[in-house]
Amino acid sequence: MEHFDIVMEEIGFGSVHLFATIALGLVQMLTIHETMGMGVIGPAAVCDLKMNQPQLASLMGAGFMGIICSSYFWGYITDKKGRRWILLRTIVVSSLCSVASMFTISFTSFFVMRFITCIFVAGPSFVAPTYLSEFCSNRILARTVTHMYMFTGFAMLSVPAWATLFLSSNLIEFEVELVGTLTLRPWRVLGCIYILPGVFAFCLLLILPESPKFLFMIGDTKRGLATMEWISRKNTGKSLTEEQVDHLLSYQENAQVRRSKGSHNFLRSMLNDAMPLVRKPFVGYFLCVCLVMFILGLLANGLGIWYTAMRNRCNMRQGNTKGMSFCRLLFVPETGLLLETEADFEAVCNDSFKGFNDSFILGIVYVVMYNFCWLSLFQVHRKVMFVFSLVASTTFGILLIFVTNTWIQLFSLVFLLSFPGVIVGLLGGSLLGFVPTFMRAKAMCIVLMWCRCGAAVGAVLVGFNMQFSCEMFLLAIAILPLSKHQ
């Protein structure tokens, strides 16, 4: 056990960890709102922004593409400037850009603003688990990070909850002309509401100190010891002992030695800092995590961002649906996922939705599964949980193709999405415990970048191609988790 872990074990889990989990859980909610929230905002904006099906599919992937483009940059800066430093600044800028994007009047400007917004959302998306992990000993790291990711489930609940209020009820209906062709409609206000978790997280982060591990890594002994003193007093009511201070000083000595030396060439410095990840002893595990994250992102986020739209289309279907498979409910010849207007479907430009009850079910399942995963970590090995989840995801994916019962279809789709979503958090926590502090932010940003790559590919593939061969498409993505297990 390293010196830092010895001190953290003696201090124990307490109020600081709970406070940090809540604050960083809200950051995770912001990330989900800004990415998966487009699954609601996008279809609601089709009429105002005059979008066709390919444009809508592109919009669904815009946020993920923004995260992909900037992830490693933020990882590099985070390991240089600090975890809290990045979080505070990226939350502010991403929230301002998000609000600005809600007042665009064309597809092009909306796409660009969503892309820019998620360039800054990339920072909070991976810094949050990195920051939280550095308040924990290795023994509780995976469980604590898993609990933080549970806020993904809360976000999956809050997205449809706010959408129900603004888009699916008769309580809030308005259309106010502002400037020129810009009109204020419910979906624009809804997009602004989605930044609220970031606002609350920003306020809570002002109370938290910088990561103690990071401070020791950069040689800031005074602030590092002050932070550990603050944690000890909040958790135990006592100051650090002399023995604990000695342990921390020994930890700082070792951590400082591992820091990479600076370089005058910024790009070369970024590349050199990542090199240890593709060398022994990290390369094998790191590359495996990247590949698995791509598949998990494709399913949980790429297919998942269309979940509300798909369930809404199923619920909009009128007439006799008995004996119809999931794909038959969604598609008939020459139709798209959302834009076909036929006798038994409502007009696309209508802002109302009927599928939010199913979205609540997905959110509830996420919360339950994260808690079950957290409890299982006390008794079950993580590898067993990985394998079980991958096999279960494949099973439910194949089941979705053939079943005709409405409820079995719903829960097959829910579990096809939720099992990979939960593994993302579990695998992230496992990686954070595997790599040292000076590479932690870069490692996390790279694996989550692969996750977002999968999400972007999945979002575009579903929007462009699923309509042409729905059954084969579902079979292909259902088999992917099993291929990673093999």
C-alpha positions in Angstrom: 0.0 0.0 0.0 1.5 3.4 -1.0 2.0 6.2 1.5 -1.0 8.2 0.3 -3.4 5.2 0.6 -2.2 4.5 4.2 -3.2 8.1 5.2 -6.5 8.0 3.4 -7.4 4.6 5.0 -6.7 6.1 8.4 -8.8 9.1 7.7 -11.6 6.9 6.3 -14.6 7.6 4.1 -16.6 10.6 5.4 -18.4 13.9 4.6 -15.7 15.1 2.2 -16.2 12.0 0.0 -19.9 12.4 0.1 -19.8 16.1 -0.8 -17.3 15.5 -3.6 -19.4 12.6 -4.9 -22.5 14.8 -5.1 -20.6 17.8 -6.7 -19.0 15.6 -9.3 -22.2 13.6 -9.8 -23.8 16.9 -10.8 -21.0 17.4 -13.3 -21.7 14.0 -14.7 -25.4 15.0 -15.0 -24.4 18.1 -17.0 -22.4 15.9 -19.4 -25.4 13.6 -20.0 -27.8 16.6 -20.4 -25.6 18.2 -23.0 -25.1 15.0 -25.0 -28.0 12.7 -24.5 -30.4 15.6 -24.1 -30.1 16.2 -27.8 -32.2 13.1 -28.2 -35.1 15.2 -27.0 -34.0 18.7 -28.2 -33.1 17.6 -31.7 -36.5 16.1 -32.8 -38.3 19.0 -31.1 -36.3 21.5 -33.1 -36.9 19.8 -36.5 -39.6 22.2 -37.5 -38.1 25.5 -36.4 -34.7 24.7 -37.9 -36.1 23.0 -41.0 -33.9 19.9 -40.6 -34.2 16.8 -42.7 -33.3 13.2 -41.5 -29.5 13.3 -42.4 -29.2 16.7 -40.7 -30.9 15.4 -37.6 -28.6 12.3 -37.6 -25.6 14.7 -37.9 -26.8 16.8 -35.0 -27.1 13.8 -32.8 -23.4 13.1 -33.3 -22.2 16.8 -33.2 -21.8 16.8 -29.4 -19.8 13.6 -29.4 -17.6 14.9 -32.2 -16.9 18.0 -30.2 -15.8 15.9 -27.2 -13.6 13.7 -29.4 -11.8 16.6 -30.9 -10.8 18.2 -27.6 -10.5 15.3 -25.1 -6.8 14.8 -25.2 -6.1 18.5 -25.1 -8.1 18.8 -21.8 -6.4 15.7 -20.4 -3.0 17.2 -21.1 -4.0 20.6 -19.6 -5.6 18.9 -16.6 -2.4 17.1 -15.7 -0.6 20.5 -15.9 -3.0 23.0 -14.4 -5.1 20.9 -12.0 -8.5 19.1 -11.9 -10.5 21.8 -10.1 -9.0 24.5 -12.2 -10.2 22.9 -15.5 -13.6 22.0 -14.1 -14.5 25.5 -13.0 -13.6 27.1 -16.3 -15.0 24.5 -18.7 -18.3 24.3 -16.8 -18.8 28.1 -17.2 -17.8 28.3 -20.9 -19.8 25.1 -21.9 -22.9 26.5 -20.1 -22.7 29.9 -21.8 -22.2 28.2 -25.2 -25.1 25.8 -24.5 -27.5 28.7 -23.8 -26.2 30.5 -26.9 -26.9 27.4 -29.1 -30.5 27.5 -28.0 -31.1 30.8 -29.8 -29.8 29.9 -33.2 -32.1 30.0 -36.2 -30.6 27.5 -38.7 -29.3 24.0 -38.7 -25.8 25.1 -39.6 -25.5 27.5 -36.7 -27.1 25.1 -34.3 -24.7 22.3 -35.3 -21.7 24.5 -34.9 -22.8 25.8 -31.5 -23.5 22.3 -30.3 -20.1 21.2 -31.5 -18.4 24.1 -29.7 -20.4 23.5 -26.5 -19.3 19.9 -26.3 -15.6 20.9 -26.9 -15.9 22.4 -23.4 -18.2 19.7 -22.1 -15.3 17.3 -22.8 -13.4 18.7 -19.8 -16.0 17.9 -17.1 -16.9 14.6 -18.7 -13.6 12.9 -17.8 -12.1 15.3 -15.2 -14.9 14.5 -12.7 -14.0 10.8 -12.1 -10.3 11.7 -12.2 -10.8 14.4 -9.5 -12.9 12.2 -7.3 -10.5 9.3 -7.5 -7.8 11.4 -6.0 -9.7 11.9 -2.8 -9.9 8.1 -2.4 -7.7 5.2 -1.4 -7.5 2.3 -3.9 -9.7 0.2 -1.7 -12.8 2.4 -2.1 -11.9 4.1 -5.5 -14.0 1.8 -7.8 -17.0 1.9 -5.5 -16.9 5.7 -5.1 -16.5 6.3 -8.8 -19.3 3.9 -9.5 -21.6 5.8 -7.1 -20.6 9.1 -8.9 -21.6 7.5 -12.2 -25.0 6.7 -10.7 -25.9 10.3 -11.4 -26.0 9.2 -15.0 -29.3 7.5 -14.0 -30.5 10.7 -12.3 -29.7 12.6 -15.5 -31.6 10.0 -17.5 -34.6 10.7 -15.2 -34.3 14.5 -15.3 -34.0 14.8 -19.1 -37.5 13.3 -19.7 -38.9 14.9 -16.5 -38.1 18.4 -17.8 -39.1 17.4 -21.3 -42.5 16.2 -20.1 -43.1 19.6 -18.5 -42.0 21.6 -21.6 -42.9 19.4 -24.5 -45.5 16.8 -23.5 -47.9 18.7 -21.2 -50.3 21.5 -21.9 -48.9 23.5 -19.0 -46.2 25.3 -21.0 -47.1 26.3 -24.5 -45.9 29.5 -26.1 -44.4 31.0 -29.1 -42.8 34.5 -28.7 -41.3 36.4 -31.5 -37.9 37.9 -30.4 -35.8 39.2 -33.3 -36.3 38.6 -37.0 -37.2 34.9 -37.5 -36.1 33.9 -34.0 -39.0 32.7 -31.9 -38.9 31.6 -28.3 -40.5 28.1 -28.1 -40.5 25.5 -25.3 -37.6 23.5 -26.7 -35.3 26.5 -26.5 -36.1 27.1 -22.8 -35.7 23.4 -22.2 -32.1 23.5 -23.6 -31.3 26.3 -21.2 -32.8 24.4 -18.2 -30.5 21.5 -19.0 -27.4 23.5 -17.8 -28.8 23.7 -14.2 -26.7 20.7 -12.8 -23.6 22.5 -14.1 -24.6 25.7 -12.2 -25.1 23.8 -9.0 -21.9 21.8 -9.5 -19.9 25.1 -10.0 -21.2 26.5 -6.7 -20.2 23.3 -4.8 -16.8 23.1 -6.5 -16.0 26.5 -5.1 -16.0 24.9 -1.6 -13.8 21.9 -2.6 -10.0 22.2 -2.7 -7.7 21.1 -5.5 -6.9 17.4 -5.7 -4.4 16.6 -2.9 -2.6 14.0 -5.1 -2.2 16.6 -7.9 -0.8 19.2 -5.5 1.8 16.7 -4.2 2.6 15.7 -7.8 3.5 19.3 -8.7 5.5 19.8 -5.6 3.1 22.2 -3.8 3.8 20.7 -0.4 2.1 23.5 1.6 -1.2 23.3 -0.2 -1.1 19.5 -0.4 -0.7 19.2 3.4 -3.4 21.9 3.9 -5.9 20.0 1.8 -5.2 16.7 3.6 -5.5 18.6 6.9 -8.9 19.9 5.7 -10.1 16.4 4.7 -8.9 14.9 8.0 -10.7 17.6 10.1 -14.0 17.3 8.1 -14.0 13.5 8.2 -12.6 12.8 11.7 -12.6 16.1 13.5 -8.9 15.6 14.1 -5.7 17.0 12.7 -3.1 14.9 10.8 -0.6 13.1 13.0 3.1 13.5 12.6 3.3 10.0 11.2 0.6 10.8 8.6 2.5 14.0 7.6 5.7 11.9 7.1 3.8 9.4 4.9 2.5 12.3 2.8 5.9 13.8 2.4 7.3 10.4 1.3 4.5 10.1 -1.2 5.3 13.6 -2.6 8.9 12.6 -3.1 8.0 9.6 -5.2 5.2 11.4 -7.1 7.4 14.3 -8.0 10.1 12.1 -9.5 7.5 10.6 -11.9 6.5 13.9 -13.4 7.5 14.4 -17.1 9.9 17.2 -17.8 8.5 20.2 -19.7 9.1 20.8 -23.4 9.3 23.9 -25.5 7.3 22.2 -28.3 3.6 22.1 -27.1 2.5 19.3 -29.5 5.7 17.2 -28.8 5.1 17.6 -25.1 1.5 16.4 -25.4 2.7 13.4 -27.4 5.6 12.6 -25.0 3.3 12.7 -22.0 1.0 10.0 -23.4 3.9 7.7 -24.4 4.0 5.8 -21.1 0.4 4.6 -21.7 1.5 2.7 -24.8 4.5 1.0 -23.1 4.8 -1.7 -20.6 3.3 -2.3 -18.1 0.2 -0.2 -19.2 -0.1 -0.8 -22.9 -2.0 -4.1 -22.9 -4.6 -3.2 -20.4 -5.0 0.4 -21.7 -5.6 -0.7 -25.4 -8.1 -3.3 -24.3 -10.0 -0.7 -22.3 -10.0 1.7 -25.3 -11.5 -1.0 -27.6 -14.2 -2.1 -25.1 -15.1 1.6 -24.5 -15.7 2.1 -28.2 -18.3 -0.7 -28.2 -19.9 0.4 -25.0 -20.2 4.0 -26.3 -21.7 2.8 -29.5 -24.4 1.0 -27.7 -25.1 3.1 -24.5 -24.8 6.5 -26.1 -24.9 6.1 -29.9 -28.0 3.9 -30.0 -29.1 5.3 -26.6 -29.4 8.9 -27.9 -32.2 7.7 -30.3 -34.0 5.8 -27.5 -36.6 8.5 -26.8 -37.2 9.0 -30.5 -37.6 5.3 -31.2 -39.9 4.7 -28.3 -41.9 7.8 -29.2 -42.4 6.5 -32.7 -43.5 3.1 -31.4 -46.0 4.8 -29.1 -47.3 7.1 -31.9 -48.2 4.0 -33.9 -51.9 3.7 -34.2 -54.1 0.8 -35.2 -53.4 -2.9 -34.5 -49.8 -3.5 -33.5 -50.3 -7.0 -32.2 -47.7 -9.4 -33.5 -45.4 -6.7 -34.8 -41.7 -6.9 -34.1 -39.7 -3.8 -32.9 -38.3 -3.1 -36.4 -41.8 -3.4 -38.0 -43.2 -1.0 -35.5 -40.4 1.5 -36.4 -40.2 1.2 -40.1 -42.3 0.6 -43.2 -40.9 0.8 -46.8 -39.5 4.2 -47.7 -39.7 5.6 -44.1 -37.1 7.2 -41.9 -36.8 7.0 -38.1 -38.6 10.3 -37.4 -39.6 12.2 -40.5 -42.1 10.0 -42.3 -45.6 11.5 -42.3 -48.2 8.8 -43.0 -51.8 8.3 -41.9 -51.1 6.6 -38.6 -48.3 8.9 -37.5 -48.5 12.4 -36.2 -46.8 15.3 -38.0 -43.1 15.6 -37.3 -43.2 19.4 -36.6 -45.5 18.8 -33.6 -43.4 19.5 -30.5 -45.4 17.0 -28.4 -44.0 13.6 -27.4 -45.6 10.4 -26.1 -42.5 8.4 -25.2 -41.3 10.0 -22.0 -42.8 7.3 -19.7 -40.4 4.8 -21.4 -37.5 7.3 -20.8 -38.3 7.3 -17.1 -38.1 3.5 -17.1 -34.6 3.7 -18.6 -33.5 6.2 -16.0 -34.9 4.1 -13.1 -33.1 1.0 -14.5 -29.8 2.9 -14.7 -30.1 4.1 -11.0 -31.0 0.5 -9.8 -28.2 -1.1 -11.8 -25.6 1.4 -10.6 -26.6 0.6 -7.0 -26.6 -3.1 -7.6 -23.2 -2.8 -9.2 -21.9 -0.8 -6.2 -23.2 -3.5 -3.8 -21.7 -6.3 -6.0 -18.3 -4.7 -5.8 -18.1 -5.8 -2.1 -18.4 -9.5 -3.0 -18.0 -10.1 -6.8 -14.8 -9.7 -8.8 -15.0 -6.9 -11.4 -14.1 -9.3 -14.2 -17.1 -11.5 -13.5 -19.3 -8.4 -13.6 -17.8 -7.3 -16.9 -18.4 -10.7 -18.5 -21.9 -11.1 -17.2 -22.9 -7.6 -18.4 -21.5 -8.1 -21.9 -23.3 -11.5 -22.3 -26.5 -10.0 -20.9 -26.3 -7.1 -23.3 -25.9 -9.4 -26.3 -28.8 -11.6 -25.1 -31.2 -8.7 -24.8 -30.1 -7.3 -28.2 -30.9 -10.5 -30.0 -34.1 -10.9 -28.1 -35.2 -7.4 -29.2 -35.2 -8.5 -32.9 -37.7 -11.4 -32.5 -40.1 -10.6 -29.6 -43.5 -9.1 -30.3 -44.7 -8.4 -26.8 -44.6 -4.7 -26.1 -43.2 -4.9 -22.6 -40.5 -7.4 -23.5 -39.5 -5.2 -26.4 -39.3 -2.2 -24.1 -37.1 -3.9 -21.5 -35.0 -5.7 -24.1 -34.0 -2.3 -25.5 -33.6 -0.8 -22.0 -31.2 -3.6 -20.9 -29.4 -3.5 -24.2 -28.5 0.1 -23.5 -28.1 0.1 -19.7 -25.7 -2.8 -19.2 -23.0 -1.2 -21.4 -23.8 2.2 -19.8 -23.1 0.8 -16.3 -19.9 -0.9 -17.5 -18.5 2.4 -18.7 -18.4 3.7 -15.1 -17.1 0.4 -13.7 -14.3 0.2 -16.3 -13.4 3.8 -15.8 -13.0 3.2 -12.0 -10.9 0.2 -12.7 -8.6 2.2 -15.1 -8.2 5.0 -12.5 -6.9 2.5 -10.0 -4.5 1.0 -12.5 -2.6 4.1 -13.7 -0.5 6.5 -11.6 -1.6 10.1 -10.8 0.6 11.8 -13.3 -1.0 9.9 -16.2 -4.5 9.5 -14.8 -6.3 12.5 -16.5 -4.7 11.7 -19.9 -5.6 8.0 -19.6 -9.2 8.7 -18.6 -9.6 11.3 -21.4 -8.3 8.9 -24.1 -10.5 6.0 -23.1 -13.5 8.2 -22.8 -12.6 9.7 -26.2 -12.9 6.2 -27.7 -16.2 5.9 -25.9 -17.4 9.1 -27.5 -16.1 7.9 -30.9 -18.3 4.9 -30.6 -21.2 7.1 -29.6 -20.7 9.4 -32.6 -20.4 6.5 -35.0 -23.5 4.8 -33.4 -25.6 8.0 -33.5 -24.9 8.6 -37.2 -25.2 4.9 -38.2 -28.6 4.6 -36.5 -29.9 7.8 -38.1 -28.6 7.0 -41.6 -28.7 3.2 -41.9 -30.9 1.5 -39.4 -34.0 2.1 -41.5 -32.7 0.1 -44.5 -31.9 -3.2 -42.6 -33.2 -2.9 -39.0 -32.9 -6.5 -38.0 -29.4 -7.0 -39.4 -28.3 -3.7 -37.8 -29.6 -4.8 -34.4 -28.0 -8.2 -34.7 -24.6 -6.7 -35.6 -24.5 -4.3 -32.7 -25.9 -7.0 -30.3 -23.0 -9.3 -31.2 -20.4 -6.6 -30.6 -20.2 -6.9 -26.8 -19.8 -10.6 -27.0 -16.9 -10.2 -29.5 -15.2 -8.0 -26.9 -15.7 -10.7 -24.3 -14.1 -13.2 -26.6 
